[in-house]
C-alpha cells in the first residue's frame, strides 16, 4: 500500500511540472559582431510558493517533422552568469552572487544559436528544465 501511495505522489509531482512557466517568447534572426544568430527572448514567472535559485531553460529548434536539430540552454536574467562556459556554477551559487527569483516574480530570459552551427529549422520551442529552490 505504501509503495502505491508513493508512486501516486511521484506521478502527481511529475505531472505538476516545473516551478516556473514561460509567459511569452519571440525568436528572430539577428546579426552582430560579424556573426548571424537566432535570438530568442522572453519572460517567465516563478509559479512555486518559494524562491528559486534560478530557472534553467532549453531552447530547441525543430525541423518540419518536429525533430530537434539543435538546442541551447540558458537561464533567467539574474542567473545568466551560470551559462558562461568557464564559470564554476557551484562556486557562483555558493557565493550568493546569483539573486534568487522570489515566489510569483517575473523575469526576462534570452538565448541564441549561431547560424553557422545550427542546421536549417522551421520552428523553435522553449522548455523549463530546472527550477531548484533557493538556499
Phi and psi in radians as a Rosetta constraint file:
Dihedral C 1 N 2 CA 2 C 2 CIRCULARHARMONIC -1.128 0.35
Dihedral N 2 CA 2 C 2 N 3 CIRCULARHARMONIC -0.655 0.35
Dihedral C 2 N 3 CA 3 C 3 CIRCULARHARMONIC -1.108 0.35
Dihedral N 3 CA 3 C 3 N 4 CIRCULARHARMONIC -0.744 0.35
Dihedral C 3 N 4 CA 4 C 4 CIRCULARHARMONIC -1.111 0.35
Dihedral N 4 CA 4 C 4 N 5 CIRCULARHARMONIC -0.732 0.35
Dihedral C 4 N 5 CA 5 C 5 CIRCULARHARMONIC -1.120 0.35
Dihedral N 5 CA 5 C 5 N 6 CIRCULARHARMONIC -0.730 0.35
Dihedral C 5 N 6 CA 6 C 6 CIRCULARHARMONIC -1.112 0.35
Dihedral N 6 CA 6 C 6 N 7 CIRCULARHARMONIC -0.726 0.35
Dihedral C 6 N 7 CA 7 C 7 CIRCULARHARMONIC -1.079 0.35
Dihedral N 7 CA 7 C 7 N 8 CIRCULARHARMONIC -0.695 0.35
Dihedral C 7 N 8 CA 8 C 8 CIRCULARHARMONIC -1.140 0.35
Dihedral N 8 CA 8 C 8 N 9 CIRCULARHARMONIC -0.697 0.35
Dihedral C 8 N 9 CA 9 C 9 CIRCULARHARMONIC -1.117 0.35
Dihedral N 9 CA 9 C 9 N 10 CIRCULARHARMONIC -0.758 0.35
Dihedral C 9 N 10 CA 10 C 10 CIRCULARHARMONIC -1.113 0.35
Dihedral N 10 CA 10 C 10 N 11 CIRCULARHARMONIC -0.764 0.35
Dihedral C 10 N 11 CA 11 C 11 CIRCULARHARMONIC -1.099 0.35
Dihedral N 11 CA 11 C 11 N 12 CIRCULARHARMONIC -0.703 0.35
Dihedral C 11 N 12 CA 12 C 12 CIRCULARHARMONIC -1.140 0.35
Dihedral N 12 CA 12 C 12 N 13 CIRCULARHARMONIC -0.746 0.35
Dihedral C 12 N 13 CA 13 C 13 CIRCULARHARMONIC -1.115 0.35
Dihedral N 13 CA 13 C 13 N 14 CIRCULARHARMONIC -0.706 0.35
Dihedral C 13 N 14 CA 14 C 14 CIRCULARHARMONIC -1.127 0.35
Dihedral N 14 CA 14 C 14 N 15 CIRCULARHARMONIC -0.759 0.35
Dihedral C 14 N 15 CA 15 C 15 CIRCULARHARMONIC -1.190 0.35
Dihedral N 15 CA 15 C 15 N 16 CIRCULARHARMONIC -0.523 0.35
Dihedral C 15 N 16 CA 16 C 16 CIRCULARHARMONIC -1.143 0.35
Dihedral N 16 CA 16 C 16 N 17 CIRCULARHARMONIC -0.464 0.35
Dihedral C 16 N 17 CA 17 C 17 CIRCULARHARMONIC 1.439 0.35
Dihedral N 17 CA 17 C 17 N 18 CIRCULARHARMONIC -2.946 0.35
Dihedral C 17 N 18 CA 18 C 18 CIRCULARHARMONIC -1.274 0.35
Dihedral N 18 CA 18 C 18 N 19 CIRCULARHARMONIC 2.936 0.35
Dihedral C 18 N 19 CA 19 C 19 CIRCULARHARMONIC -1.542 0.35
Dihedral N 19 CA 19 C 19 N 20 CIRCULARHARMONIC 0.313 0.35
Dihedral C 19 N 20 CA 20 C 20 CIRCULARHARMONIC -2.558 0.35
Dihedral N 20 CA 20 C 20 N 21 CIRCULARHARMONIC 2.674 0.35
Dihedral C 20 N 21 CA 21 C 21 CIRCULARHARMONIC -2.282 0.35
Dihedral N 21 CA 21 C 21 N 22 CIRCULARHARMONIC 2.550 0.35
Dihedral C 21 N 22 CA 22 C 22 CIRCULARHARMONIC -1.446 0.35
Dihedral N 22 CA 22 C 22 N 23 CIRCULARHARMONIC 2.140 0.35
Dihedral C 22 N 23 CA 23 C 23 CIRCULARHARMONIC -1.506 0.35
Dihedral N 23 CA 23 C 23 N 24 CIRCULARHARMONIC -0.683 0.35
Dihedral C 23 N 24 CA 24 C 24 CIRCULARHARMONIC -2.813 0.35
Dihedral N 24 CA 24 C 24 N 25 CIRCULARHARMONIC 2.745 0.35
Dihedral C 24 N 25 CA 25 C 25 CIRCULARHARMONIC -2.786 0.35
Dihedral N 25 CA 25 C 25 N 26 CIRCULARHARMONIC 2.676 0.35
Dihedral C 25 N 26 CA 26 C 26 CIRCULARHARMONIC -2.483 0.35
Dihedral N 26 CA 26 C 26 N 27 CIRCULARHARMONIC 2.414 0.35
Dihedral C 26 N 27 CA 27 C 27 CIRCULARHARMONIC -2.186 0.35
Dihedral N 27 CA 27 C 27 N 28 CIRCULARHARMONIC 2.523 0.35
Dihedral C 27 N 28 CA 28 C 28 CIRCULARHARMONIC -2.818 0.35
Dihedral N 28 CA 28 C 28 N 29 CIRCULARHARMONIC 2.741 0.35
Dihedral C 28 N 29 CA 29 C 29 CIRCULARHARMONIC -1.320 0.35
Dihedral N 29 CA 29 C 29 N 30 CIRCULARHARMONIC 2.366 0.35
Dihedral C 29 N 30 CA 30 C 30 CIRCULARHARMONIC -2.403 0.35
Dihedral N 30 CA 30 C 30 N 31 CIRCULARHARMONIC 2.946 0.35
Dihedral C 30 N 31 CA 31 C 31 CIRCULARHARMONIC -2.447 0.35
Dihedral N 31 CA 31 C 31 N 32 CIRCULARHARMONIC 2.623 0.35
Dihedral C 31 N 32 CA 32 C 32 CIRCULARHARMONIC -3.122 0.35
Dihedral N 32 CA 32 C 32 N 33 CIRCULARHARMONIC 2.650 0.35
Dihedral C 32 N 33 CA 33 C 33 CIRCULARHARMONIC 0.955 0.35
Dihedral N 33 CA 33 C 33 N 34 CIRCULARHARMONIC 0.563 0.35
Dihedral C 33 N 34 CA 34 C 34 CIRCULARHARMONIC 1.363 0.35
Dihedral N 34 CA 34 C 34 N 35 CIRCULARHARMONIC 0.224 0.35
Dihedral C 34 N 35 CA 35 C 35 CIRCULARHARMONIC -2.293 0.35
Dihedral N 35 CA 35 C 35 N 36 CIRCULARHARMONIC 2.723 0.35
Dihedral C 35 N 36 CA 36 C 36 CIRCULARHARMONIC -1.896 0.35
Dihedral N 36 CA 36 C 36 N 37 CIRCULARHARMONIC 2.466 0.35
Dihedral C 36 N 37 CA 37 C 37 CIRCULARHARMONIC -2.614 0.35
Dihedral N 37 CA 37 C 37 N 38 CIRCULARHARMONIC 2.651 0.35
Dihedral C 37 N 38 CA 38 C 38 CIRCULARHARMONIC -1.626 0.35
Dihedral N 38 CA 38 C 38 N 39 CIRCULARHARMONIC 2.046 0.35
Dihedral C 38 N 39 CA 39 C 39 CIRCULARHARMONIC -1.878 0.35
Dihedral N 39 CA 39 C 39 N 40 CIRCULARHARMONIC 2.235 0.35
Dihedral C 39 N 40 CA 40 C 40 CIRCULARHARMONIC -2.026 0.35
Dihedral N 40 CA 40 C 40 N 41 CIRCULARHARMONIC 2.197 0.35
Dihedral C 40 N 41 CA 41 C 41 CIRCULARHARMONIC -2.197 0.35
Dihedral N 41 CA 41 C 41 N 42 CIRCULARHARMONIC 2.654 0.35
Dihedral C 41 N 42 CA 42 C 42 CIRCULARHARMONIC -2.977 0.35
Dihedral N 42 CA 42 C 42 N 43 CIRCULARHARMONIC -3.004 0.35
Dihedral C 42 N 43 CA 43 C 43 CIRCULARHARMONIC -2.260 0.35
Dihedral N 43 CA 43 C 43 N 44 CIRCULARHARMONIC 2.593 0.35
Dihedral C 43 N 44 CA 44 C 44 CIRCULARHARMONIC -2.356 0.35
Dihedral N 44 CA 44 C 44 N 45 CIRCULARHARMONIC 2.888 0.35
Dihedral C 44 N 45 CA 45 C 45 CIRCULARHARMONIC -2.333 0.35
Dihedral N 45 CA 45 C 45 N 46 CIRCULARHARMONIC 2.434 0.35
Dihedral C 45 N 46 CA 46 C 46 CIRCULARHARMONIC -1.335 0.35
Dihedral N 46 CA 46 C 46 N 47 CIRCULARHARMONIC 1.975 0.35
Dihedral C 46 N 47 CA 47 C 47 CIRCULARHARMONIC -1.753 0.35
Dihedral N 47 CA 47 C 47 N 48 CIRCULARHARMONIC 0.083 0.35
Dihedral C 47 N 48 CA 48 C 48 CIRCULARHARMONIC -1.461 0.35
Dihedral N 48 CA 48 C 48 N 49 CIRCULARHARMONIC 3.056 0.35
Dihedral C 48 N 49 CA 49 C 49 CIRCULARHARMONIC -1.672 0.35
Dihedral N 49 CA 49 C 49 N 50 CIRCULARHARMONIC 0.269 0.35
Dihedral C 49 N 50 CA 50 C 50 CIRCULARHARMONIC -2.534 0.35
Dihedral N 50 CA 50 C 50 N 51 CIRCULARHARMONIC 2.904 0.35
Dihedral C 50 N 51 CA 51 C 51 CIRCULARHARMONIC -1.225 0.35
Dihedral N 51 CA 51 C 51 N 52 CIRCULARHARMONIC 2.519 0.35
Dihedral C 51 N 52 CA 52 C 52 CIRCULARHARMONIC -1.872 0.35
Dihedral N 52 CA 52 C 52 N 53 CIRCULARHARMONIC 2.487 0.35
Dihedral C 52 N 53 CA 53 C 53 CIRCULARHARMONIC -1.146 0.35
Dihedral N 53 CA 53 C 53 N 54 CIRCULARHARMONIC -0.644 0.35
Dihedral C 53 N 54 CA 54 C 54 CIRCULARHARMONIC -2.991 0.35
Dihedral N 54 CA 54 C 54 N 55 CIRCULARHARMONIC 2.936 0.35
Dihedral C 54 N 55 CA 55 C 55 CIRCULARHARMONIC -2.138 0.35
Dihedral N 55 CA 55 C 55 N 56 CIRCULARHARMONIC 2.096 0.35
Dihedral C 55 N 56 CA 56 C 56 CIRCULARHARMONIC -1.757 0.35
Dihedral N 56 CA 56 C 56 N 57 CIRCULARHARMONIC 2.329 0.35
Dihedral C 56 N 57 CA 57 C 57 CIRCULARHARMONIC -2.174 0.35
Dihedral N 57 CA 57 C 57 N 58 CIRCULARHARMONIC 2.705 0.35
Dihedral C 57 N 58 CA 58 C 58 CIRCULARHARMONIC -2.100 0.35
Dihedral N 58 CA 58 C 58 N 59 CIRCULARHARMONIC 2.232 0.35
Dihedral C 58 N 59 CA 59 C 59 CIRCULARHARMONIC -1.792 0.35
Dihedral N 59 CA 59 C 59 N 60 CIRCULARHARMONIC 2.122 0.35
Dihedral C 59 N 60 CA 60 C 60 CIRCULARHARMONIC -2.026 0.35
Dihedral N 60 CA 60 C 60 N 61 CIRCULARHARMONIC 2.346 0.35
Dihedral C 60 N 61 CA 61 C 61 CIRCULARHARMONIC -1.835 0.35
Dihedral N 61 CA 61 C 61 N 62 CIRCULARHARMONIC 2.428 0.35
Dihedral C 61 N 62 CA 62 C 62 CIRCULARHARMONIC -2.185 0.35
Dihedral N 62 CA 62 C 62 N 63 CIRCULARHARMONIC 2.666 0.35
Dihedral C 62 N 63 CA 63 C 63 CIRCULARHARMONIC -1.492 0.35
Dihedral N 63 CA 63 C 63 N 64 CIRCULARHARMONIC -3.042 0.35
Dihedral C 63 N 64 CA 64 C 64 CIRCULARHARMONIC -1.128 0.35
Dihedral N 64 CA 64 C 64 N 65 CIRCULARHARMONIC -0.256 0.35
Dihedral C 64 N 65 CA 65 C 65 CIRCULARHARMONIC -1.714 0.35
Dihedral N 65 CA 65 C 65 N 66 CIRCULARHARMONIC 0.044 0.35
Dihedral C 65 N 66 CA 66 C 66 CIRCULARHARMONIC 1.473 0.35
Dihedral N 66 CA 66 C 66 N 67 CIRCULARHARMONIC 0.108 0.35
Dihedral C 66 N 67 CA 67 C 67 CIRCULARHARMONIC -1.389 0.35
Dihedral N 67 CA 67 C 67 N 68 CIRCULARHARMONIC 2.314 0.35
Dihedral C 67 N 68 CA 68 C 68 CIRCULARHARMONIC -1.221 0.35
Dihedral N 68 CA 68 C 68 N 69 CIRCULARHARMONIC 2.150 0.35
Dihedral C 68 N 69 CA 69 C 69 CIRCULARHARMONIC -1.869 0.35
Dihedral N 69 CA 69 C 69 N 70 CIRCULARHARMONIC -0.280 0.35
Dihedral C 69 N 70 CA 70 C 70 CIRCULARHARMONIC -2.906 0.35
Dihedral N 70 CA 70 C 70 N 71 CIRCULARHARMONIC 2.750 0.35
Dihedral C 70 N 71 CA 71 C 71 CIRCULARHARMONIC -2.684 0.35
Dihedral N 71 CA 71 C 71 N 72 CIRCULARHARMONIC 2.852 0.35
Dihedral C 71 N 72 CA 72 C 72 CIRCULARHARMONIC -2.561 0.35
Dihedral N 72 CA 72 C 72 N 73 CIRCULARHARMONIC 2.703 0.35
Dihedral C 72 N 73 CA 73 C 73 CIRCULARHARMONIC -1.969 0.35
Dihedral N 73 CA 73 C 73 N 74 CIRCULARHARMONIC 2.575 0.35
Dihedral C 73 N 74 CA 74 C 74 CIRCULARHARMONIC -2.575 0.35
Dihedral N 74 CA 74 C 74 N 75 CIRCULARHARMONIC 3.082 0.35
Dihedral C 74 N 75 CA 75 C 75 CIRCULARHARMONIC -2.301 0.35
Dihedral N 75 CA 75 C 75 N 76 CIRCULARHARMONIC 2.890 0.35
Dihedral C 75 N 76 CA 76 C 76 CIRCULARHARMONIC -1.054 0.35
Dihedral N 76 CA 76 C 76 N 77 CIRCULARHARMONIC 2.759 0.35
Dihedral C 76 N 77 CA 77 C 77 CIRCULARHARMONIC -0.906 0.35
Dihedral N 77 CA 77 C 77 N 78 CIRCULARHARMONIC -0.765 0.35
Dihedral C 77 N 78 CA 78 C 78 CIRCULARHARMONIC -1.188 0.35
Dihedral N 78 CA 78 C 78 N 79 CIRCULARHARMONIC -0.320 0.35
Dihedral C 78 N 79 CA 79 C 79 CIRCULARHARMONIC -1.988 0.35
Dihedral N 79 CA 79 C 79 N 80 CIRCULARHARMONIC 0.266 0.35
Dihedral C 79 N 80 CA 80 C 80 CIRCULARHARMONIC -0.949 0.35
Dihedral N 80 CA 80 C 80 N 81 CIRCULARHARMONIC -0.564 0.35
Dihedral C 80 N 81 CA 81 C 81 CIRCULARHARMONIC -1.053 0.35
Dihedral N 81 CA 81 C 81 N 82 CIRCULARHARMONIC -0.396 0.35
Dihedral C 81 N 82 CA 82 C 82 CIRCULARHARMONIC -1.144 0.35
Dihedral N 82 CA 82 C 82 N 83 CIRCULARHARMONIC -0.359 0.35
Dihedral C 82 N 83 CA 83 C 83 CIRCULARHARMONIC -1.564 0.35
Dihedral N 83 CA 83 C 83 N 84 CIRCULARHARMONIC -0.040 0.35
Dihedral C 83 N 84 CA 84 C 84 CIRCULARHARMONIC -1.325 0.35
Dihedral N 84 CA 84 C 84 N 85 CIRCULARHARMONIC 2.217 0.35
Dihedral C 84 N 85 CA 85 C 85 CIRCULARHARMONIC -0.945 0.35
Dihedral N 85 CA 85 C 85 N 86 CIRCULARHARMONIC -0.696 0.35
Dihedral C 85 N 86 CA 86 C 86 CIRCULARHARMONIC -1.608 0.35
Dihedral N 86 CA 86 C 86 N 87 CIRCULARHARMONIC 0.143 0.35
Dihedral C 86 N 87 CA 87 C 87 CIRCULARHARMONIC -1.580 0.35
Dihedral N 87 CA 87 C 87 N 88 CIRCULARHARMONIC 2.335 0.35
Dihedral C 87 N 88 CA 88 C 88 CIRCULARHARMONIC -1.465 0.35
Dihedral N 88 CA 88 C 88 N 89 CIRCULARHARMONIC 1.811 0.35
Dihedral C 88 N 89 CA 89 C 89 CIRCULARHARMONIC -1.040 0.35
Dihedral N 89 CA 89 C 89 N 90 CIRCULARHARMONIC -0.744 0.35
Dihedral C 89 N 90 CA 90 C 90 CIRCULARHARMONIC -1.075 0.35
Dihedral N 90 CA 90 C 90 N 91 CIRCULARHARMONIC -0.760 0.35
Dihedral C 90 N 91 CA 91 C 91 CIRCULARHARMONIC -1.142 0.35
Dihedral N 91 CA 91 C 91 N 92 CIRCULARHARMONIC -0.762 0.35
Dihedral C 91 N 92 CA 92 C 92 CIRCULARHARMONIC -1.078 0.35
Dihedral N 92 CA 92 C 92 N 93 CIRCULARHARMONIC -0.778 0.35
Dihedral C 92 N 93 CA 93 C 93 CIRCULARHARMONIC -1.134 0.35
Dihedral N 93 CA 93 C 93 N 94 CIRCULARHARMONIC -0.724 0.35
Dihedral C 93 N 94 CA 94 C 94 CIRCULARHARMONIC -1.147 0.35
Dihedral N 94 CA 94 C 94 N 95 CIRCULARHARMONIC -0.473 0.35
Dihedral C 94 N 95 CA 95 C 95 CIRCULARHARMONIC -1.278 0.35
Dihedral N 95 CA 95 C 95 N 96 CIRCULARHARMONIC -0.269 0.35
Dihedral C 95 N 96 CA 96 C 96 CIRCULARHARMONIC 1.403 0.35
Dihedral N 96 CA 96 C 96 N 97 CIRCULARHARMONIC 0.190 0.35
Dihedral C 96 N 97 CA 97 C 97 CIRCULARHARMONIC -1.448 0.35
Dihedral N 97 CA 97 C 97 N 98 CIRCULARHARMONIC -0.128 0.35
Dihedral C 97 N 98 CA 98 C 98 CIRCULARHARMONIC -1.763 0.35
Dihedral N 98 CA 98 C 98 N 99 CIRCULARHARMONIC 2.031 0.35
Dihedral C 98 N 99 CA 99 C 99 CIRCULARHARMONIC -1.264 0.35
Dihedral N 99 CA 99 C 99 N 100 CIRCULARHARMONIC 2.157 0.35
Dihedral C 99 N 100 CA 100 C 100 CIRCULARHARMONIC -1.086 0.35
Dihedral N 100 CA 100 C 100 N 101 CIRCULARHARMONIC 2.716 0.35
Dihedral C 100 N 101 CA 101 C 101 CIRCULARHARMONIC -1.703 0.35
Dihedral N 101 CA 101 C 101 N 102 CIRCULARHARMONIC 1.944 0.35
Dihedral C 101 N 102 CA 102 C 102 CIRCULARHARMONIC -1.082 0.35
Dihedral N 102 CA 102 C 102 N 103 CIRCULARHARMONIC 2.719 0.35
Dihedral C 102 N 103 CA 103 C 103 CIRCULARHARMONIC -0.987 0.35
Dihedral N 103 CA 103 C 103 N 104 CIRCULARHARMONIC 2.263 0.35
Dihedral C 103 N 104 CA 104 C 104 CIRCULARHARMONIC 1.422 0.35
Dihedral N 104 CA 104 C 104 N 105 CIRCULARHARMONIC -0.143 0.35
Dihedral C 104 N 105 CA 105 C 105 CIRCULARHARMONIC -1.281 0.35
Dihedral N 105 CA 105 C 105 N 106 CIRCULARHARMONIC 2.662 0.35
Dihedral C 105 N 106 CA 106 C 106 CIRCULARHARMONIC -1.983 0.35
Dihedral N 106 CA 106 C 106 N 107 CIRCULARHARMONIC 2.622 0.35
Dihedral C 106 N 107 CA 107 C 107 CIRCULARHARMONIC -2.686 0.35
Dihedral N 107 CA 107 C 107 N 108 CIRCULARHARMONIC 2.779 0.35
Dihedral C 107 N 108 CA 108 C 108 CIRCULARHARMONIC -1.505 0.35
Dihedral N 108 CA 108 C 108 N 109 CIRCULARHARMONIC 2.879 0.35
Dihedral C 108 N 109 CA 109 C 109 CIRCULARHARMONIC -2.577 0.35
Dihedral N 109 CA 109 C 109 N 110 CIRCULARHARMONIC 2.830 0.35
Dihedral C 109 N 110 CA 110 C 110 CIRCULARHARMONIC -2.682 0.35
Dihedral N 110 CA 110 C 110 N 111 CIRCULARHARMONIC 2.660 0.35
Dihedral C 110 N 111 CA 111 C 111 CIRCULARHARMONIC -2.760 0.35
Dihedral N 111 CA 111 C 111 N 112 CIRCULARHARMONIC 2.624 0.35
Dihedral C 111 N 112 CA 112 C 112 CIRCULARHARMONIC -2.376 0.35
Dihedral N 112 CA 112 C 112 N 113 CIRCULARHARMONIC 2.670 0.35
Dihedral C 112 N 113 CA 113 C 113 CIRCULARHARMONIC -2.212 0.35
Dihedral N 113 CA 113 C 113 N 114 CIRCULARHARMONIC 2.227 0.35
Dihedral C 113 N 114 CA 114 C 114 CIRCULARHARMONIC -1.206 0.35
Dihedral N 114 CA 114 C 114 N 115 CIRCULARHARMONIC 2.372 0.35
Dihedral C 114 N 115 CA 115 C 115 CIRCULARHARMONIC -1.041 0.35
Dihedral N 115 CA 115 C 115 N 116 CIRCULARHARMONIC -0.725 0.35
Dihedral C 115 N 116 CA 116 C 116 CIRCULARHARMONIC -1.176 0.35
Dihedral N 116 CA 116 C 116 N 117 CIRCULARHARMONIC -0.277 0.35
Dihedral C 116 N 117 CA 117 C 117 CIRCULARHARMONIC -1.912 0.35
Dihedral N 117 CA 117 C 117 N 118 CIRCULARHARMONIC 0.054 0.35
Dihedral C 117 N 118 CA 118 C 118 CIRCULARHARMONIC -2.083 0.35
Dihedral N 118 CA 118 C 118 N 119 CIRCULARHARMONIC 2.101 0.35
Dihedral C 118 N 119 CA 119 C 119 CIRCULARHARMONIC -1.092 0.35
Dihedral N 119 CA 119 C 119 N 120 CIRCULARHARMONIC 2.873 0.35
Dihedral C 119 N 120 CA 120 C 120 CIRCULARHARMONIC -1.015 0.35
Dihedral N 120 CA 120 C 120 N 121 CIRCULARHARMONIC 2.478 0.35
Dihedral C 120 N 121 CA 121 C 121 CIRCULARHARMONIC -2.532 0.35
Dihedral N 121 CA 121 C 121 N 122 CIRCULARHARMONIC 2.845 0.35
Dihedral C 121 N 122 CA 122 C 122 CIRCULARHARMONIC -1.964 0.35
Dihedral N 122 CA 122 C 122 N 123 CIRCULARHARMONIC -0.314 0.35
Dihedral C 122 N 123 CA 123 C 123 CIRCULARHARMONIC -2.777 0.35
Dihedral N 123 CA 123 C 123 N 124 CIRCULARHARMONIC 3.059 0.35
Dihedral C 123 N 124 CA 124 C 124 CIRCULARHARMONIC -2.510 0.35
Dihedral N 124 CA 124 C 124 N 125 CIRCULARHARMONIC 2.893 0.35
Dihedral C 124 N 125 CA 125 C 125 CIRCULARHARMONIC -2.530 0.35
Dihedral N 125 CA 125 C 125 N 126 CIRCULARHARMONIC 2.741 0.35
Dihedral C 125 N 126 CA 126 C 126 CIRCULARHARMONIC -2.120 0.35
Dihedral N 126 CA 126 C 126 N 127 CIRCULARHARMONIC 2.284 0.35
Dihedral C 126 N 127 CA 127 C 127 CIRCULARHARMONIC -2.224 0.35
Dihedral N 127 CA 127 C 127 N 128 CIRCULARHARMONIC 2.460 0.35
Dihedral C 127 N 128 CA 128 C 128 CIRCULARHARMONIC -1.428 0.35
Dihedral N 128 CA 128 C 128 N 129 CIRCULARHARMONIC 2.213 0.35
Dihedral C 128 N 129 CA 129 C 129 CIRCULARHARMONIC -2.027 0.35
Dihedral N 129 CA 129 C 129 N 130 CIRCULARHARMONIC -0.320 0.35
Dihedral C 129 N 130 CA 130 C 130 CIRCULARHARMONIC -2.730 0.35
Dihedral N 130 CA 130 C 130 N 131 CIRCULARHARMONIC 2.356 0.35
Dihedral C 130 N 131 CA 131 C 131 CIRCULARHARMONIC -2.513 0.35
Dihedral N 131 CA 131 C 131 N 132 CIRCULARHARMONIC 1.154 0.35
Dihedral C 131 N 132 CA 132 C 132 CIRCULARHARMONIC -1.214 0.35
Dihedral N 132 CA 132 C 132 N 133 CIRCULARHARMONIC 2.556 0.35
Dihedral C 132 N 133 CA 133 C 133 CIRCULARHARMONIC -1.141 0.35
Dihedral N 133 CA 133 C 133 N 134 CIRCULARHARMONIC 2.553 0.35
Dihedral C 133 N 134 CA 134 C 134 CIRCULARHARMONIC -1.178 0.35
Dihedral N 134 CA 134 C 134 N 135 CIRCULARHARMONIC 2.587 0.35
